[in-house]
Amino acid sequence: MTVRPLSCILVLLPLSLVACTSEETTPPNGDLECDVVIVGGGVGGLHTAFRLAPSLGDKVCLFEKEAQVGGRIKDISLDDSDPNAPRVGAGARRVMEGQTVLLDLATELGIQLETPPITQDLINARGGFAFSKEGLVNLYPGLTPDPGGDTETALYDKLRFGPERANAASYANFEAYVRAVAGDEGYEFLHDMSRFRADFKVPLDVAGYLDYLDEEWDVCCTPSYPIGGMSQFPLGMAAGATEKGAQIFTSDPVASIDRNADGGFDIVSSSHKAHADKVVIAVPPVGMDKIKGDVVDDIKAQQVYKDIVGVKVVTITQWWETAWYANIVNPNATENARVWRGWTTEHCLNFIEIPLEPYAAAANVTRSVYNDDPECSNIGKTLQTRETTLWKRL
Ligand SMILES: Cc1cc2nc3c(=O)[nH]c(=O)nc-3n(C[C@H](O)[C@H](O)[C@H](O)COP(=O)(O)OP(=O)(O)OC[C@H]3O[C@@H](n4cnc5c(N)ncnc54)[C@H](O)[C@@H]3O)c2cc1C
């Protein structure tokens, strides 16, 4: 049987990236008087607008540079002309059970979530295949399998709670710290088993990354997927904020933010000059680099800002004629034997994700995520430049 994708779309998420048109209530180039200006219409900016709009109404002004809101939540449809065509996330896709703010927001916005059972990973590393990370530990000489059966978590526990953490600041970067605490093979194992392999390759501040791990590693456990895609969150918040009077301007990038003599702020966008008592900047560093003014300059001068390292992520969304992957199962599993994620360490394609939630599964759509190691991200960038000819519609 020849299996070929019906179509695939590649998206480079430069730590950024959907759909709400603004009701333009002010003439282009008009002055705006706002209590709060919000720069950026990703979930961060939109949540701020959604919460402020009931009390401040049209004194909430949000500027988004793209034609659509959503930022790094970007759902892709096989048929852009059909608003009811299934959409699947090129960026964020799921809500974990520990993300209570998002889960409560889903209830508030009437977003339905699907929670498929946790199934199998099929992992390829160092020439071996296994249905669990633990099944590969023996390919890393010198690494002792954890008696509890979860060597990966045991190694992370060592990094987070071991005595060497007290000396973390003395290491040049996270890689050096991991090699010292977990050994070279421990480092390679953690790198290979990670979804975020760049974290082990780019020079990250040790203390900062350990703080992040403290927040992230224990986030539990079962993922849920919004029917209609993750963009239901930004779309719902944009609609709710607009309904309460907030002004959302799309295709209107902010060019500068300066303090003014009144103790407030002057914000210049491509179509507006806004004056505000407060300003909320909800853009990633890649966006900050294009904004001028003393406010942004002051933020950029802070060490904590300078320490941020951007990592590019490439995802490819593919629709298939048949769900050929449905036959990939763990023969030893007594239940939920299907594979939902195939990983590899052999090349730049990090993993292919097979949606099992009914909404996306019915669309025969998969998502592949490139390894985010710097050299692999660059290959993704090359692919993206060919997007219109090669990748947009194969
Ligand atoms: C591949 C991938 C998978 C992910 N998976 C998950 C997941 O499953 N679950 C999860 O919870 N999170 C996930 N995340 C993380 C999540 O997507 C982000 O944390 C979240 O979307 C960030 O929102 P934000 O509002 O902070 O920033 P962004 O989404 O980046 O929004 C910033 C906005 O600012 C706009 N902007 C930039 N410059 C300007 C300017 N000068 N003027 C006006 N607007 C400007 C941008 O266009 C953008 O819309 C994932 C991220 C990626 C990349």
PDBQT file of the ligand as one rigid body, heavy atoms in Angstrom, charges set to zero:
ROOT
HETATM    1  C1  LIG A 401       4.963  23.913  19.271  1.00  0.00    +0.000 C 
HETATM    2  C2  LIG A 401       4.393  24.409  20.585  1.00  0.00    +0.000 A 
HETATM    3  C3  LIG A 401       3.598  23.553  21.321  1.00  0.00    +0.000 A 
HETATM    4  C4  LIG A 401       3.053  23.979  22.523  1.00  0.00    +0.000 A 
HETATM    5  N1  LIG A 401       2.209  23.139  23.204  1.00  0.00    +0.000 NA
HETATM    6  C5  LIG A 401       1.558  23.594  24.303  1.00  0.00    +0.000 A 
HETATM    7  C6  LIG A 401       0.503  22.812  24.880  1.00  0.00    +0.000 A 
HETATM    8  O1  LIG A 401       0.176  21.717  24.383  1.00  0.00    +0.000 OA
HETATM    9  N2  LIG A 401      -0.136  23.324  25.971  1.00  0.00    +0.000 N 
HETATM   10  C7  LIG A 401       0.196  24.553  26.503  1.00  0.00    +0.000 A 
HETATM   11  O2  LIG A 401      -0.431  24.959  27.499  1.00  0.00    +0.000 OA
HETATM   12  N3  LIG A 401       1.161  25.331  25.951  1.00  0.00    +0.000 NA
HETATM   13  C8  LIG A 401       1.833  24.887  24.859  1.00  0.00    +0.000 A 
HETATM   14  N4  LIG A 401       2.762  25.679  24.250  1.00  0.00    +0.000 N 
HETATM   15  C9  LIG A 401       3.075  26.984  24.851  1.00  0.00    +0.000 C 
HETATM   16  C10 LIG A 401       1.982  28.022  24.526  1.00  0.00    +0.000 C 
HETATM   17  O3  LIG A 401       1.662  27.969  23.135  1.00  0.00    +0.000 OA
HETATM   18  C11 LIG A 401       2.518  29.400  24.878  1.00  0.00    +0.000 C 
HETATM   19  O4  LIG A 401       2.932  29.414  26.215  1.00  0.00    +0.000 OA
HETATM   20  C12 LIG A 401       1.473  30.493  24.734  1.00  0.00    +0.000 C 
HETATM   21  O5  LIG A 401       0.764  30.378  23.498  1.00  0.00    +0.000 OA
HETATM   22  C13 LIG A 401       2.195  31.845  24.833  1.00  0.00    +0.000 C 
HETATM   23  O6  LIG A 401       1.229  32.883  24.801  1.00  0.00    +0.000 OA
HETATM   24  P1  LIG A 401       1.682  34.395  24.938  1.00  0.00    +0.000 P 
HETATM   25  O7  LIG A 401       0.438  35.225  24.851  1.00  0.00    +0.000 OA
HETATM   26  O8  LIG A 401       2.557  34.568  26.105  1.00  0.00    +0.000 OA
HETATM   27  O9  LIG A 401       2.664  34.670  23.706  1.00  0.00    +0.000 OA
HETATM   28  P2  LIG A 401       2.343  34.531  22.130  1.00  0.00    +0.000 P 
HETATM   29  O10 LIG A 401       1.390  33.444  21.868  1.00  0.00    +0.000 OA
HETATM   30  O11 LIG A 401       3.664  34.489  21.466  1.00  0.00    +0.000 OA
HETATM   31  O12 LIG A 401       1.624  35.896  21.776  1.00  0.00    +0.000 OA
HETATM   32  C14 LIG A 401       2.339  37.085  21.541  1.00  0.00    +0.000 C 
HETATM   33  C15 LIG A 401       1.566  37.873  20.504  1.00  0.00    +0.000 C 
HETATM   34  O13 LIG A 401       2.183  39.143  20.372  1.00  0.00    +0.000 OA
HETATM   35  C16 LIG A 401       2.109  39.503  19.006  1.00  0.00    +0.000 C 
HETATM   36  N5  LIG A 401       3.113  40.554  18.776  1.00  0.00    +0.000 N 
HETATM   37  C17 LIG A 401       4.456  40.441  18.704  1.00  0.00    +0.000 A 
HETATM   38  N6  LIG A 401       5.007  41.640  18.489  1.00  0.00    +0.000 NA
HETATM   39  C18 LIG A 401       4.003  42.541  18.460  1.00  0.00    +0.000 A 
HETATM   40  C19 LIG A 401       3.934  43.955  18.281  1.00  0.00    +0.000 A 
HETATM   41  N7  LIG A 401       5.033  44.706  18.082  1.00  0.00    +0.000 N 
HETATM   42  N8  LIG A 401       2.721  44.560  18.283  1.00  0.00    +0.000 NA
HETATM   43  C20 LIG A 401       1.586  43.820  18.478  1.00  0.00    +0.000 A 
HETATM   44  N9  LIG A 401       1.592  42.477  18.639  1.00  0.00    +0.000 NA
HETATM   45  C21 LIG A 401       2.785  41.854  18.640  1.00  0.00    +0.000 A 
HETATM   46  C22 LIG A 401       2.390  38.194  18.279  1.00  0.00    +0.000 C 
HETATM   47  O14 LIG A 401       1.942  38.243  16.929  1.00  0.00    +0.000 OA
HETATM   48  C23 LIG A 401       1.583  37.222  19.121  1.00  0.00    +0.000 C 
HETATM   49  O15 LIG A 401       0.238  37.069  18.645  1.00  0.00    +0.000 OA
HETATM   50  C24 LIG A 401       3.331  25.293  23.025  1.00  0.00    +0.000 A 
HETATM   51  C25 LIG A 401       4.134  26.149  22.274  1.00  0.00    +0.000 A 
HETATM   52  C26 LIG A 401       4.658  25.728  21.063  1.00  0.00    +0.000 A 
HETATM   53  C27 LIG A 401       5.497  26.695  20.273  1.00  0.00    +0.000 C 
ENDROOT
TORSDOF 0
